[in-house]
Amino acid sequence: MNRARYLCLCVGLCLPSLAHAHLVSARFGDFYSGLLHPLTSVIHIVPWMALALGNGVQALPQARCVLWLFPLVVGLGVVCGLFLPPGQSLEFGVIATFGVALVAVAGIALPAGVWVLLVSSVGVVHGLAHAEPALEGRALMLYAAGVTLAAHWIILSVTATTYWLCRRWAWFVIGVRALGSWVLAMGVLFGGYRLLV
């Protein structure tokens, strides 16, 4: 019995192309492509989490407004990005959105109008950066829905956690400030790297 196991192990090691743990070569589809892109890209997920951290220290009405506003603006940005000239680079605009971490670093509630404007501008920039000119019709709608769902999931989960922890333990605001400063530092480093390359 042990010899059969060792033989199977040896055959498996000699023929790794036959072993498939995941369907890495299969295409997930337009919805999942839109859903996974921002969740697997540091340049998108980190500013979104910084925005959610900043949203967690805002007043409750503003925080609730952002929960539906940010995903909506991101989804609209994806669709509107089709009208940009081809090759339009929004990378530096996306890098600039790391600056939203300043709100988390400050740990203070902003006036409602200022906060809504900041959230909308971050959402539009990231939505435009996610635009896929090759998609159209049903494929585009599925892709935009995936990106919008990812935005909603991140903003909702991180905002709710931050808001609850900051109200439960006042010292947690210090943790939010520390995370915000790390996000800001990442943005400065990444932006400097992209300028040099």
C-alpha positions as CSV (number, residue, x, y, z in Angstrom):
1,M,0.0,0.0,0.0
2,N,2.8,2.4,0.9
3,R,4.5,1.6,-2.5
4,A,1.4,2.6,-4.4
5,R,1.3,5.9,-2.5
6,Y,4.9,6.7,-3.3
7,L,4.4,5.7,-6.9
8,C,1.4,8.1,-7.2
9,L,3.4,10.9,-5.5
10,C,6.3,10.4,-7.9
11,V,4.0,10.4,-10.9
12,G,2.3,13.5,-9.7
13,L,5.7,15.3,-9.2
14,C,6.9,14.2,-12.6
15,L,3.7,15.4,-14.4
16,P,2.8,18.7,-12.7
17,S,0.9,19.9,-15.8
18,L,-1.8,17.4,-15.1
19,A,-2.6,18.8,-11.6
20,H,-5.0,21.8,-11.6
21,A,-5.9,23.2,-8.2
22,H,-7.8,26.1,-9.5
23,L,-9.3,27.2,-12.8
24,V,-6.6,29.8,-13.4
25,S,-6.8,29.5,-17.1
26,A,-10.5,29.9,-17.3
27,R,-12.1,33.3,-17.8
28,F,-14.4,34.2,-14.9
29,G,-16.8,36.4,-16.9
30,D,-17.4,40.1,-17.1
31,F,-19.1,40.5,-13.7
32,Y,-16.4,38.6,-11.8
33,S,-13.7,40.4,-13.8
34,G,-15.1,43.7,-12.6
35,L,-15.6,42.4,-9.0
36,L,-12.1,41.0,-8.7
37,H,-10.1,43.8,-10.4
38,P,-10.3,46.4,-7.6
39,L,-10.1,43.7,-4.9
40,T,-6.8,42.4,-6.3
41,S,-5.1,45.7,-7.2
42,V,-3.3,47.5,-4.4
43,I,-3.6,50.8,-6.3
44,H,-7.4,50.6,-6.0
45,I,-8.2,48.8,-2.8
46,V,-5.8,50.8,-0.5
47,P,-7.3,54.3,-1.3
48,W,-10.8,52.8,-1.0
49,M,-10.0,51.4,2.4
50,A,-8.5,54.8,3.4
51,L,-11.8,56.4,2.2
52,A,-13.8,53.9,4.3
53,L,-11.5,54.6,7.4
54,G,-12.2,58.3,6.9
55,N,-15.9,57.7,6.5
56,G,-15.9,55.8,9.8
57,V,-15.0,58.9,11.7
58,Q,-17.6,61.1,10.0
59,A,-21.0,62.0,11.5
60,L,-23.6,59.2,11.1
61,P,-25.7,61.0,8.4
62,Q,-22.6,61.7,6.2
63,A,-21.3,58.1,6.7
64,R,-24.6,56.6,5.6
65,C,-24.8,58.9,2.6
66,V,-21.4,57.7,1.4
67,L,-22.4,54.0,1.6
68,W,-24.6,54.4,-1.5
69,L,-22.9,57.5,-3.0
70,F,-19.4,56.0,-3.5
71,P,-20.4,52.8,-5.3
72,L,-22.9,54.8,-7.5
73,V,-20.2,57.3,-8.6
74,V,-17.7,54.5,-9.2
75,G,-20.2,52.6,-11.4
76,L,-21.1,55.8,-13.3
77,G,-17.4,56.5,-13.8
78,V,-16.8,53.1,-15.3
79,V,-19.6,53.7,-17.9
80,C,-18.5,57.3,-18.6
81,G,-14.9,56.2,-19.1
82,L,-15.9,54.8,-22.5
83,F,-16.1,58.4,-23.7
84,L,-12.5,59.2,-22.9
85,P,-10.0,59.2,-25.7
86,P,-8.1,55.9,-26.0
87,G,-4.9,55.7,-24.1
88,Q,-5.9,58.3,-21.6
89,S,-3.9,57.6,-18.5
90,L,-5.5,58.2,-15.1
91,E,-2.7,56.5,-13.1
92,F,-1.5,59.8,-11.5
93,G,-5.1,60.7,-10.6
94,V,-5.5,57.3,-8.9
95,I,-2.3,57.8,-7.1
96,A,-3.5,61.3,-6.0
97,T,-6.5,59.6,-4.3
98,F,-4.2,58.2,-1.7
99,G,-4.4,61.7,-0.3
100,V,-7.9,60.9,1.0
101,A,-5.9,59.2,3.8
102,L,-5.4,62.7,5.2
103,V,-8.9,62.6,6.5
104,A,-8.2,59.3,8.4
105,V,-4.9,60.8,9.7
106,A,-6.7,63.9,11.0
107,G,-9.5,61.7,12.5
108,I,-12.0,64.5,12.4
109,A,-15.4,64.9,10.8
110,L,-15.5,67.2,7.8
111,P,-18.5,69.4,6.8
112,A,-21.0,67.4,4.8
113,G,-20.5,69.2,1.5
114,V,-16.7,68.9,1.6
115,W,-16.9,65.2,2.4
116,V,-19.4,64.4,-0.4
117,L,-17.2,66.3,-2.9
118,L,-14.1,64.4,-1.8
119,V,-15.9,61.0,-2.0
120,S,-17.4,61.9,-5.4
121,S,-14.1,62.9,-6.9
122,V,-12.3,59.7,-5.6
123,G,-15.2,57.6,-7.0
124,V,-15.1,59.3,-10.4
125,V,-11.4,58.9,-10.8
126,H,-11.4,55.3,-9.8
127,G,-14.4,54.6,-12.0
128,L,-12.8,56.2,-15.0
129,A,-9.6,54.2,-14.3
130,H,-11.7,50.9,-14.4
131,A,-13.3,51.7,-17.8
132,E,-12.9,48.9,-20.3
133,P,-13.4,50.4,-23.8
134,A,-13.4,46.9,-25.3
135,L,-16.7,46.1,-23.5
136,E,-20.1,47.1,-24.7
137,G,-23.7,46.3,-24.1
138,R,-24.5,43.5,-21.6
139,A,-20.8,42.7,-21.0
140,L,-20.2,46.4,-20.0
141,M,-23.2,46.4,-17.6
142,L,-22.0,43.2,-15.9
143,Y,-18.5,44.5,-15.6
144,A,-19.7,47.9,-14.2
145,A,-22.0,46.0,-11.7
146,G,-19.0,44.0,-10.5
147,V,-16.8,47.0,-9.9
148,T,-19.8,48.8,-8.2
149,L,-20.4,45.8,-5.9
150,A,-16.7,45.7,-5.0
151,A,-16.8,49.4,-4.1
152,H,-19.9,48.9,-2.0
153,W,-18.6,45.9,-0.2
154,I,-15.3,47.6,0.8
155,I,-16.9,50.9,1.8
156,L,-19.6,49.2,3.8
157,S,-17.5,46.6,5.7
158,V,-14.6,48.9,6.6
159,T,-16.8,51.9,7.4
160,A,-19.1,49.8,9.7
161,T,-16.2,48.3,11.5
162,T,-14.4,51.6,11.9
163,Y,-17.5,53.4,13.1
164,W,-18.4,50.7,15.6
165,L,-14.8,50.5,17.0
166,C,-14.4,54.3,17.2
167,R,-17.7,54.6,19.1
168,R,-16.9,51.7,21.4
169,W,-13.3,52.6,22.2
170,A,-12.2,56.2,21.9
171,W,-8.6,55.2,21.6
172,F,-9.3,53.4,18.3
173,V,-9.2,56.7,16.6
174,I,-5.4,56.6,17.1
175,G,-5.3,53.4,15.2
176,V,-7.3,54.9,12.4
177,R,-4.8,57.8,12.3
178,A,-1.9,55.3,12.2
179,L,-3.5,53.3,9.3
180,G,-4.2,56.6,7.5
181,S,-0.6,57.7,7.8
182,W,0.6,54.4,6.4
183,V,-1.8,54.7,3.4
184,L,-0.5,58.2,2.8
185,A,3.1,57.0,3.0
186,M,2.3,54.2,0.5
187,G,0.8,56.8,-1.9
188,V,3.9,59.1,-1.7
189,L,6.3,56.1,-2.2
190,F,4.2,54.7,-5.1
191,G,3.8,58.1,-6.7
192,G,7.5,58.8,-6.4
193,Y,8.4,55.5,-7.9
194,R,6.0,56.1,-10.9
195,L,7.6,59.5,-11.5
196,L,11.1,58.0,-11.6
197,V,10.2,55.1,-13.9
